[in-house]
Amino acid sequence: LTLEDPRVRGLAMHLPPFAPGQPVPVITLPGLAPEIMGFWSLWRISISTADWNRRRIMPLFLADDGRVFAPTARHIWDQLLVTKPTILTSLDVETSYQAFERLRDAAERQGKTIYDELVATHQGRLAREREKGEYAFAARRRAIKRIGLPQVRNHRLSLLEQEEERFHEQLERRAQILPEMAPLLITRVEGCFSK
C-alpha cells in the first residue's frame, strides 16, 4: 500500500492536523533496529489558489541527536502501513510541545524543496496559460483588424482589450498562492529489540 492507492491517498489527504501540545504516542514497530530512536512525523505540504491546489505528503524522522534521516522516515512509514505498532505510552504535554517545535523546524527545512517544486509547477502552468492566452488574443486581434468598417473594427478591438485585461487580472489572482504545511501525525519511535 502506497499513496498511489486512491484509498490510502484519500485517507492521507483528509487527516486532521496534529495540534501543538497534543500528547505524542511512543511506539515501537516489529523489525525496527534497536538504535532507531527519535520522532517520526507525516507532513502535508500544499499550495492553493482560487481554483487549483496541489499537495504532497512528506515523512520525516528526527533522531534524538538532531539529525534528519529521510530513508529511515520512509522505512518507518512503510512499516506503519504493513505492521501494527505497539503503543508503549504517551509523552506529557510539555515534552510533546517541545517535540512538535523541533519537528516543525526540521519539516520547514526538509520541506522547502517540496514547496519549491510545487511553486515551480504552478508557475509553469501559469506561464503556459499566459502564452496560450496571448497567442489566442493576438490571432483574434489580427482577424479583427481585417474587418473593413472602422467603427466595427474599433468596437471589436475595444471589446477584445477588455477581455484581455480580465484575462490578465485573472492570471494575477491565480498567481497568488496560499502555502500550507500541516502535521498529520507525530509519534516517538523507539527501536524494537529482537527476542
C-alpha positions as CSV (number, residue, x, y, z in Angstrom):
1,L,0.0,0.0,0.0
2,T,1.3,3.4,-1.0
3,L,-0.1,6.9,-1.8
4,E,-0.6,5.6,-5.3
5,D,-3.6,3.7,-4.0
6,P,-6.6,6.1,-4.2
7,R,-8.0,4.9,-0.8
8,V,-4.7,5.4,1.0
9,R,-4.2,8.8,-0.7
10,G,-7.8,9.8,0.3
11,L,-7.2,8.9,3.9
12,A,-3.8,10.8,4.0
13,M,-5.3,13.9,2.4
14,H,-8.2,14.1,4.8
15,L,-6.4,13.6,8.1
16,P,-6.9,16.4,10.6
17,P,-3.7,18.3,11.5
18,F,-1.8,17.3,14.6
19,A,-2.1,20.1,17.2
20,P,0.9,21.5,19.2
21,G,0.9,20.1,22.7
22,Q,-1.2,17.1,21.7
23,P,0.2,14.1,23.5
24,V,2.7,12.3,21.3
25,P,2.4,8.5,21.4
26,V,5.5,6.4,21.9
27,I,5.6,3.4,19.7
28,T,7.7,0.5,18.6
29,L,7.5,-1.5,15.4
30,P,8.4,-5.1,14.9
31,G,11.7,-5.5,13.0
32,L,12.8,-1.9,13.6
33,A,16.5,-1.7,14.6
34,P,17.1,-1.0,18.3
35,E,19.2,2.0,17.5
36,I,16.3,3.9,15.8
37,M,15.2,6.3,18.5
38,G,13.6,9.7,17.7
39,F,10.5,11.3,16.4
40,W,8.7,10.4,13.2
41,S,6.1,12.6,11.6
42,L,4.0,12.9,8.5
43,W,3.5,16.4,7.0
44,R,1.2,17.7,4.3
45,I,2.8,20.5,2.2
46,S,0.4,22.3,-0.1
47,I,-0.2,25.4,-2.2
48,S,-3.6,26.6,-3.1
49,T,-5.1,29.3,-5.3
50,A,-8.7,30.2,-6.0
51,D,-9.1,27.3,-8.5
52,W,-6.2,25.0,-8.0
53,N,-4.3,23.2,-5.3
54,R,-1.5,20.6,-5.0
55,R,-0.4,18.6,-2.1
56,R,2.5,16.4,-1.2
57,I,3.0,14.2,1.8
58,M,6.4,14.2,3.5
59,P,7.6,11.7,6.1
60,L,10.2,13.0,8.5
61,F,12.4,11.2,11.1
62,L,14.3,13.4,13.5
63,A,16.8,11.3,15.6
64,D,17.4,12.2,19.2
65,D,20.8,13.7,18.2
66,G,19.0,16.2,16.0
67,R,19.8,14.6,12.6
68,V,17.2,14.0,10.0
69,F,17.1,10.7,8.2
70,A,14.9,10.6,5.1
71,P,15.4,6.9,4.3
72,T,14.5,6.0,7.9
73,A,11.4,8.2,7.7
74,R,10.3,6.3,4.5
75,H,11.1,2.9,6.1
76,I,9.1,3.7,9.2
77,W,6.2,4.9,7.0
78,D,6.3,1.6,5.0
79,Q,6.4,-0.4,8.2
80,L,3.4,1.5,9.6
81,L,1.4,0.6,6.5
82,V,2.0,-3.1,6.9
83,T,2.5,-3.8,10.6
84,K,0.7,-2.8,13.7
85,P,2.8,-0.7,16.0
86,T,2.9,-1.3,19.8
87,I,2.0,1.8,21.7
88,L,4.2,2.0,24.8
89,T,3.0,5.2,26.4
90,S,2.3,8.9,25.6
91,L,4.6,11.9,26.3
92,D,3.4,14.6,28.6
93,V,2.1,17.8,27.1
94,E,5.3,19.9,27.6
95,T,7.6,17.3,26.1
96,S,5.1,16.8,23.3
97,Y,5.0,20.6,22.6
98,Q,8.9,20.7,22.5
99,A,8.9,17.7,20.2
100,F,6.4,19.5,17.9
101,E,8.5,22.6,17.8
102,R,11.7,20.7,16.9
103,L,9.8,18.7,14.2
104,R,8.2,21.8,12.7
105,D,11.7,23.5,12.4
106,A,13.1,20.3,10.7
107,A,10.0,20.0,8.5
108,E,10.4,23.6,7.3
109,R,14.0,22.9,6.3
110,Q,13.3,19.5,4.7
111,G,10.0,20.6,3.1
112,K,11.5,23.6,1.3
113,T,12.4,21.5,-1.7
114,I,8.9,20.1,-2.0
115,Y,7.4,23.5,-1.6
116,D,9.7,25.0,-4.3
117,E,8.7,22.1,-6.6
118,L,5.0,22.8,-6.1
119,V,5.5,26.6,-6.7
120,A,7.6,25.9,-9.8
121,T,4.9,23.5,-11.2
122,H,2.2,26.2,-10.5
123,Q,4.3,29.0,-12.1
124,G,5.0,26.7,-15.2
125,R,1.3,26.1,-15.5
126,L,0.5,29.8,-15.3
127,A,3.2,30.6,-17.9
128,R,1.7,28.1,-20.3
129,E,-1.7,29.5,-19.8
130,R,-0.4,33.0,-20.3
131,E,1.4,32.0,-23.5
132,K,-1.7,30.3,-24.9
133,G,-3.9,33.2,-24.0
134,E,-1.6,35.8,-25.5
135,Y,-1.4,33.7,-28.7
136,A,-5.2,33.5,-28.9
137,F,-5.6,37.2,-28.3
138,A,-3.0,38.1,-31.0
139,A,-4.8,35.8,-33.5
140,R,-8.2,37.4,-32.7
141,R,-6.6,40.9,-33.0
142,R,-5.2,40.1,-36.4
143,A,-8.6,38.8,-37.6
144,I,-10.4,41.9,-36.2
145,K,-8.0,44.2,-38.0
146,R,-9.0,42.7,-41.3
147,I,-12.6,43.9,-40.8
148,G,-13.3,46.7,-43.4
149,L,-15.6,49.1,-41.4
150,P,-13.5,51.2,-39.0
151,Q,-16.4,51.6,-36.5
152,V,-17.0,47.8,-36.3
153,R,-13.2,47.2,-36.1
154,N,-12.7,49.7,-33.3
155,H,-15.7,48.4,-31.3
156,R,-14.5,44.8,-31.5
157,L,-10.9,45.8,-30.7
158,S,-12.2,47.6,-27.6
159,L,-14.1,44.5,-26.5
160,L,-11.1,42.4,-27.1
161,E,-8.9,44.7,-25.0
162,Q,-11.4,44.5,-22.1
163,E,-11.5,40.7,-22.4
164,E,-7.7,40.6,-22.5
165,E,-7.5,42.8,-19.4
166,R,-9.9,40.5,-17.5
167,F,-7.7,37.5,-18.6
168,H,-4.6,39.2,-17.2
169,E,-6.3,40.1,-13.9
170,Q,-7.5,36.5,-13.5
171,L,-3.9,35.3,-14.1
172,E,-2.7,37.7,-11.4
173,R,-5.2,36.4,-8.9
174,R,-4.3,32.8,-9.7
175,A,-0.6,33.7,-9.3
176,Q,-1.2,34.5,-5.6
177,I,-0.7,31.2,-3.7
178,L,-1.6,30.2,-0.2
179,P,1.1,27.8,1.2
180,E,0.4,25.4,4.0
181,M,2.5,22.9,6.0
182,A,0.4,20.8,8.4
183,P,1.5,18.0,10.6
184,L,-0.8,15.0,10.1
185,L,0.9,12.6,12.5
186,I,3.6,12.8,15.1
187,T,4.9,9.8,17.1
188,R,8.0,8.9,19.1
189,V,9.6,5.8,17.7
190,E,11.8,3.5,19.8
191,G,13.6,0.6,18.2
192,C,12.5,-2.9,18.8
193,F,14.8,-5.4,20.5
194,S,14.6,-8.9,19.0
195,K,13.6,-11.6,21.4
